[in-house]
Amino acid sequence: MTSPYEQAVLDFRRRKDEHFAAGNGPVDAATFHGLRYYPPDPAWTFSVPLTFTLPGPDAEFTLETNTGQPRTMALYGTVTLPLPGAGPSQSNHILSVFAPLGEETPARVFIPFRDATSGQETYGAGRYLDAPLARSEDGDALVSVDFNLAYQPYCAYGDGWTCPLPPRENVLPVAVRAGERLPEA
């Protein structure tokens, strides 16, 4: 029996496949047969506090890209995640989160990351998350981090795309077997 959460993830994935199949993605619609995913796993879903970056959410940060053209974004803050399956010394990891420059209250933050599956089961340069922001009952900023919605950047599917690379602090020491994976993995 599929839980409501799992069904929501499966529906999201179906809509993405339909979008790509309609020619609205980085792949040839005529030869597209669907993306590959890990099974939905609620253990990779977190609602965590956002720690704003000093001097503020407009702090510029330059991300390297696969083409060498730098991409400047706002370093919006950090989140601390408990990592399923990590040893005691690796149980929590701090990730930097980004937003477009000049966007004071974004609805989502951008989290590029790499993990132990990168280059083996997932795209070698990493995957991305677009994580919604919310408010706790106390008014604190929360980030909904759901690795089941992790996706590979367009540059994973072909040349001609410029894709930001995860910063060093966003390299996770564990395998995140959630979200999109390579077609042949």
N, C-alpha and C positions, 0 to 999 in steps of 0.2 A: 504494500500500500504506500503510495506516494504522499508525503506530508504536504500541507499547503505551502510551506517554504520551498520544498523541492520542486513542486509544480510551478511556482513563480519563477524559479531559476530556469527550469526547462522551457517555459513560455518565453522568457527573455531570449534564450538561445535560439528558439524557433524563429522568433521575429528577426533576429540578426541574420540567420541563414536566409530567410526570405528576402531581406534587404540586399544581401550579397547576390543572391540568385537573380534578382531583378536588375543587376548591373550597376548597383549603387555602392560598390566597394572596390577594393584593389585587385580583384581577381576577374578572370574572364568568365562571365556568366554562363557561356555556352558549355564550359567544362567544369563548372563548379558543382560539387556534389555534397556540400555541407562541411562545416568546420568540425574539428574533433575536440572533445572536452573530457575532462575528468568528471566522474560522477559527482553530483552535488554533495557537499560535506559541510553540515552546519558548524563543525568544529573550526572552520576557517572564516567565521563571521564574527565581527566584533563591533561594539559601540563603545568608543573610547574617547576620553577628554582630549581636546585640542589644546596644546600649549603654544600660545602665540610667540612668534619670534621677535626678539628685540633687535632693532629699534621699533619694529612694528610690522604689520602684514604687508607693507609695501617694500620690504627689504629686497633689493634686486639680487638675483642669483643667476649665474650663467651656467646652463646645462650644456655639456658637450653633446654632439649629435653624431650619427653614423656617417655623415658626409663631411664632418669637420666644420660646418657652419654653426656657430654658437646660437643657442636659443635662450633669450633672457626672459625669466618669469619672476614673479614675486615669491620669495620664500615665505610662505604664509604661516608656517609653524611646524610642530612635530607631534607625532602620536607615539605612544608606547604600547606595543602589542605583546600579549602573551603568545608564545609560539608553541603550538601543539607538537609533541614529539621531540622537543628540544631538551637537551640535558640541563641540569641545574644552573650551570654557568651561562647558558644561552636562553634561559626561559623567557626573558623579555628582550625586545629589540625596539630601538627608537628609529622611526622613519621620518624623513623630511617630507612635507607636503607643500604643494605649490599651487598658485593661482595666476590667472592672467594679470599682468601689470595694470595697476589703476583700478582693479575691481575690489572695492572695499568690503563688500559682503557677498562673496560668491555663493552660489547654491551648492557647488561641488568643489572639491580640491582634487588635484592631479597627483597621483602617487606612482612614479616609475620605480620598478624594483627588479632585482635579479634574485635567484635562489639556486639551490642545488640541482634543480631540473634544467636550468638554463644551459643551452647547447646540447642537451641530451634528449629531453622530452618536450622542451619548449624552446622558443626562439632564443638564440644565444645572447643577444644584446639585452634581453629582458622583456618584461611585460608591463602593462599599465593597469591602473585602477582609476576610475572617476568616482570618488567617494562623496556621497551627499553629506552636507552639514545640517545639524539640527541643534536644538537647545534642550538642555535638561530642565527639570522642574524648577531648579534653582537659577536658571538662565545661563548656565555655563555652556560653552560650545562643545558639541560632540561630533565625532566623525564616524560614519557608518562604513566600516571597512569590511568588504565582502570579497574575499579572494575567489569565490565561485564565479564572480563577474570579471575576473582578470582577463585581459585580452592582449593579443599580440599586436604590435604596431604594424601599420601598413607596410613598412619596409621589410617585414618578415615574409611578405608575399611577392616582392619583386623590387627591382631597382627603380629609381626615380622619385623616391620619397625621402624626406629629411625627418628623422625621428630622434627625439631626445634620448640620451642614455641615462640610466639611473646613476645618481651620485654614489660615491663609495659607501656612505652611511646607509644606503638603501639596498645593500646586498645582504640578504638573509642567509644565516648559516644552516638552514634546513631546507628540505625539499617541500615546496608548496604544491601538492598534487590537487589543485583546484583551479577551475577556470579553463581557458583555451590551452590546447597543446598542439604540437606539430602534427601534420597529417600523417607522417610516416612513423611517429613514435608509438 
